[in-house]
């Protein structure tokens, strides 16, 4: 089946889902006399009709791939347009689709053996095993967690993200499928940025934003479909480099020009958010981009220069570095309270609290999701009422312990290194587009992840990781089994 026809199938199903969403929204706004569950049933009927339409002239495998692509696209809508609140848990569009995809996947496992073939073609089993062990440790940590409710909510978010990674790795196993994923990210980012510009120029925000009906002096900050402007900026930091890689590696001049335009838009919106960490992420990613494009000799010189610069910096500022480290474990500067603190002091105290909890738990962490509970109920250092760590790696360490944080960092660096080594092979444009975009985006995200209050509830983090892991899986398979991979590419295997 041609790519154009496959794209048409996906568009038909996407149109059915979007139609159902808009009907739901209009019914809820109009207060039509029936509850949200009735409206949800109507949307489900429309979705089923769309699935039936596609299944009439396509294979089950291609239909499921269409569902995967739509699921990925809907994750970019976040929680902005539709939500069903079930106590402490909420269902959004992408969560409903994820549940549906999971049910279909389980049904497929029970009815055929194709999934065994797919699993045998996975070359990142160690990475998936780490996520499984991480989640298992999180469950065990509930035994000593002070708030099981916080822990269950946190683990539920993790489970959805990790399951998305598993689905993507299992079903996106060809380079052309990976390019579709990459393209979905670029296209949906346009939609997300359009809402951001709307926020900035009209001072109107979606109900999911903290700035919705918020202080007037903050209304110019764009938040788009996210909770606040820092979350939006971190997302844009990733997207900027995906666009930048498209500018460099796409052959079509129109695509280059459009990608350049949207890269500039992403950078401009980051500036509008005022997120300094995301701007630092842009600088870090840009430095990595320049480095990977250097000739081998200049790369060695750059590494020597960077090492010498780091050593000189450590020597010149040894006293300040030592004081900063000691301050992490010093006595509280003020009694915990709810009054506002300067941003830099609040963030410093958040880190000091987190390190205190890690030491107090003997390096095992306070339990899944419980660092927020501790910061809210038992802060050692004054944070002005802030109950999130604002640092992703430290958040992992405080919740799950030092070993889990080191494991996450090791997996992250392994993925980064694998992409870098593949880039050094001087491959074709598509592979360079993937590797350059993901390498630089990973560098940018690692720095900008200190901007959001918490990354655990940012689902695009899991979407991005699934894109990276799927890319590494495909590239490693290309390296190990070039002949077999070429066969599946030619056959268009969609099982």
N, C-alpha and C positions, 0 to 999 in steps of 0.2 A: 504494500500500500504506500502511496506517495506521501511525502512530508506535508504537501499542501492539503491532502485529504485528511490526514491525521490532525492537522491544525484545525481544519474545519470541524471535525468531531469535537475537539476540545472546546472550541468556541460555542458550539451548539449547547453543550452541557453547561458551560459557564453562563451562557445567556439564560438558561433555565434556572440555575441557582440564583443569579442576580435578580431575575424577575420575582422569584419567590421571596427574596430578601426585601425588595421594595414593597411588595404586597404586604408583608408583615409589618414593615415600618409604617406604612400608610394606615393600616388597620389599627395599630396601637395608638398612633397619633389621633386618629378619628374617634377613638373609644367606641368601636363598633359593637360593643355589647358582648363580646366573648373574650376569654382570657388569652394570655400569651401561649398557653399550651395548645389551644385550638388553632391559633395562628401558626404555630410551629407545625402542626399537623398539615395545614394547608401548604406550607412551604415544602414539607416532606413529600407531599403528593406531587407537587410541581417538579421536585428533584427526581422523583421516581419516574415521572413521565419523560423527563429529559434522558434519564438512563435507558429507559425502554426505547426511545427514539434512536439512540446511538447503538444499542445492542442489536437493533434490527439489521444493521449493515456493518458491524465491526466485530472483532473477536473479543472474548472476555479479557484477554491480556491487555489489549489496547484500550479497552474501556476502563480498566483499573488504572492504567497509566494516566489516562485523562483525569481520573479522580485524584491521583497523586499530584498532578500539576495544579489542579484547582485548589487542592488543600494547601499547597505551597503558596499559591497566589493569595488565598484568603488569610493566611497568617499575617500578611502585611496590613490587613484591615484592623488587626489587633482587637480591642474590645470596644471600638468606637461606635459601631452602628447597630448592634443588636446584642442583648444579653438576657439570659434567664438566670435569676439569682436563686440558688438553692441553699439557703442557710449561709454557711461560710464558704461555699463554692459557687462559681458562676460558669455558665455555659455560653461560649461565644460561637460564632460561625465556624471558625477553624477547629474548635474543640469538638463540635458536633461531627464535622467531616473526619476528624482524626479518629473518633470513636467508630464511625461508619467504616472507614478504611481498615481499622483494626479488626472489626467483625468480619469483613469480607476476606481479609488475610487469613484469619483463623479458619474460616470456612474453606478457603482454598487449600490450606495445609491438610485438612481432613479429607479432601476429595481427590488430590493428585500429588504427584511426586516432583513436580516442577520446582517446588521451593527447595528441595534438597539440592537440585542442580544449581539453583541460584546461590544457596549457602556455600556450596563448594567453590563458587567463583568469587567469593568474598576474600580479599587479601588484607583486611584490616580487622581480623578476628580479635587480635590482642587489644585493639582500641575499644571495640565493643565490649570485651570482657572487663576492661577497666570501668566502663560506665555501669556494668552490671554489679561489679564489686562495690563501687561507690554507692549505688542505690541500696545494696544489701547492708552495707555499713550504716547507712542512714537509718534503715529500719531498726538495726540493733541499737543505735544511739538513742532511740526513743526510751530505752530502759533507764537511762540516767537523765533524760531531758526533763526539765521542770515543767514545760508546757507541751503536752502531747498534741494539743490542738494546733499550735504553731508548727510542730514537726510534721503532722499529717498534711497540712496545707502546703508546706514547703516541698515535701516529698511528692505530692500530687503534681505540682508544677514540674519538678524534675522528671517524673515518670513520663509525662506527656512529651517533654523535650527529647528525652532519651529514646522514646518509642518512635518519634519522628525520625531521628537519626537512623534507627534500625530499618524503618520502612524505606527511607531514601537509599541507604546502602544496598538493600536487597533488590530494589526495583529500578534504580538508576545505575545501570552497569555498562552503559555505552557512552562514547564521547558525544554523540549527537544528542542523547538524552540530557547529558550534563550541560550542553550548550543551551538546551531549552530551559533548564533550571536557571542558568546564568541570565538568560534573556528575561525570564519571569521577574527576577530580582530587579533588573534594570527598568523594565516597563512599570512594575508596581511602584518603584521608587518615584517615578514621574507623578503618579497619582498622589503619593504621600507628600511629595514636595509641593504640589499644587495646593493642598490643604494648608501646608505651612505658610505659603505666600498669602493665602486667604486670611489666615490668622493675623499675619503681620500688618496687612494693609487695611483690614476691616475691624481689627480688634475683637473679632468674634471667635470663640473656641468651641470645640465639641464638648458635650457633657462629660466625656471621659477624662478631660483635662483638668488639672488642678486650678488652672486659670479661668475656667468657666465660671462666670459671675464673680471673678476674683478681683483683687485690687486693680484700680484703673492704671496705675503707673507700671504694671507688669503686662498689660494686655498686648503690647507690641511684640512680646516674645512669641515666636512660633512654636507650637507644640504638636500640631498635626493630629495623628491618631494616638499619640502617646500620652503618658501621665503628666510629664513635664518637659521642659525644654532640654534638660540634660540628657534624658533618654533619647529624644529626637536627634540631638547632636551626635551621640554615639552611633546611632544607626546611620546617619549621614556620613560619618567618618569612614565606615565600611564601604558605603555606596560610592563615595568619591573615587576610591581607588579602583573599583570595578569599572567605573566610567573611564578613568584615566587609562587603564589597560586596553579598553576598547578603542580609545583614541589612537593609541600607538599601534595596535595590531590588526585592526579591521582594515580590509582592503577597499571597501566601498567608501568613496569620499563623502557621500551624504551621511552615512552612519558615523564616520569620524566627526563630522561637523556637529551632528546632533549630540553625540556623546560628549564632545567638548563643551557644548552649551550646558548640558545637564550637570557636568562636573563642576562648572563655574557656579551654577545654581546651588548645588550642594554645598560648596565652599561658602558662598554668600549666606546661605541659611545658617550654617554653623556659626558664622560671625554674628548673625542676628541673635542667636541663642545666648551669646555671651559665655559659652562653655570654653574655658581656658584649657581644660584637660583634652577636649576634642581637637582644639587647635594644636596642642602639643602632639596629639596622635597623628594629625596631618603631617606635621614636621617629621615625626619619627618614620612614618610610612614613606614620605618623600625621600628621606635619607636612605632608607633601605632600597627604594626603587633606583636611586642613582647608583648605589653600590652594586646591585645585581647586574646593571648594564655596563659596568666598567670592565675593561680588559683584565685578564688574570693578573698581570704585573701590577696594575694600578690598584686592584683589589687588595693585594698583599701590602702595598704601601699604605693604603687607607686603613687596614687593620692595625698595622704598626703605629700609624699616627693616632688612631683612636685609643689604642692601648697606652701610648705615651701620654696622651692628653688626660686620660682617666687617672693615671698614676700621678701626674702633676696636680690635677684637681684635688685628689685625695691628700696629697702632701701639703698643699697650700691651705686647705680648709679642714685639716685633720681635727682641729679643736672643735669647730662647729659640728662636724659630723659626729664626733664622740658625744658632745653635749646633746645633740638631737636624739642619739640612740639611748643615752641615759635618761632623757626626759620621758621616754616611753614607759619607763618603770619607776619614775619618781612618784612622790606623794601627790595626791590631788591638789590642783591649784585653787580649787574652790569647791564648796559643797554642791552636790548635784541639785539642780533646780530646773525650772521651766522658762527662765528668762532667756531672751535672745543673746547669742554670743557672736562675735565676729566669725566669719566663715572659716578662716584659717585656724583659729583656736578651736572651734567646734570640731573640725575634721581631725586635728591633732589629738584631741581628747577621745574622739571615736576610735582612733587607732590604738591609743593607749589602753582604753577599755578592752578592746579586742585582744590585745596581747596579754593583758591581765587575765582574761578568761581562759586563754590558751594555757598559760602557765598554771593557773589554778586547777585546770582539768588534766594536768600532767601531759599535755600535748594531744589529748584525745578529742578535744572539742566539747562544746557544751551541749551538743545534740542538734539534730537537723532542725534548722529554722529558729533555734532558740537564742541566737545572739541578739535578735531583735527583742525578744522577751527580756533578756538580761539588761539591754540598754534602756528599755522602758521601765523596768521594775527595780533593777539593782545596779544602776550606773555607779562606778567607782569614781570616775572623773566627770565633771560637769559637761554636758553636751547640749544644754539649752533645750532639752526636750526632744532632740533628734534621736530616732530609734533605729537607724540603719547605718551600716558601717561606711558606705560610700567608697568601698575598695573591694573589687571582686575577689582577688586572690586572698586577701585578709578575711573576707566574708567566708570563703570556703574553709580556711584554716580555723577560724573561730567556731564554726558550726561542726565541722567534720574532722578536725585535727590536722596536725602538721603533715603526716604521711599522705593524706588525701590531697592536700594542696600541692604537695610535691609531685604526686601522681598526675594530677591535672596539668601541672606545668610541664612535666615530662612528656605527656601525650601531646600537648600543644607544640612543644619544641620539636618532637618527632615529626608531626605533620608539617611543620614549617620547614624542617630540614629536608624531608622527602620532596616537597615541592621545589625547594631550591636546587637540589641535586638534579631533578628532572629538567629544570630550566637550564642548567648548565650543559645539557645535551644538545642545545641548539636545535630544537624541534620545530615543527611547522607552526603556522600562525595560530591555529586554534589552541594548541597546547600552550604556546607562549601567552596567549590571552588569559587562559585559565590560571597558569602558574604565577604570572606577574600580578594579576588582579588579586589573587588570594594571598600571596606572600605579603604584599604591601598592606592589604586590608587586615591581615592578622597582626602585623606590627602596629598598625594604627589602633586597632581595637584593644590590644593589650595595654596601651597607654591610656586611651580614652575611657577604659572601663572603670577608672577611678572617679569618673564624673557622675554616673547615675547613683541614686541612693542604694539600689540593689539591682544586680544583673539577673538574679534568679527569676524575677517576674517579667523579664524582657524576652519574649519568645523568639524574637529575631536572632538572639544569641544562639539558640539551638538550631534555628534555620541555617544560620551562617556556618555553624559547626557541621551540620549535615552536608552542606555544599562542599566544605573543605574535605571532610572524610570521604565522601563519594568520589571526589576528584583524586584523592590519594589512592583509593581502592582501584579506580579505573587505570590510573597511570602505572601502578605497580603491576596490574594485570597485563597491561600492554608490554611492560618490560619482561615479565616472566613468560607470557604465552602469546607472543605476537601473532603467530599463525592462527591459533584458536580464536583470538580476539578479532582478527580480520574476518574470520568466517562468520562470527556472529554479527559483526557490523554489516557484512554483505547480505546476510539473510534477514537482517532487521528483526532479530529475535526480541519478542515482546512478552515472553512468558513470565 
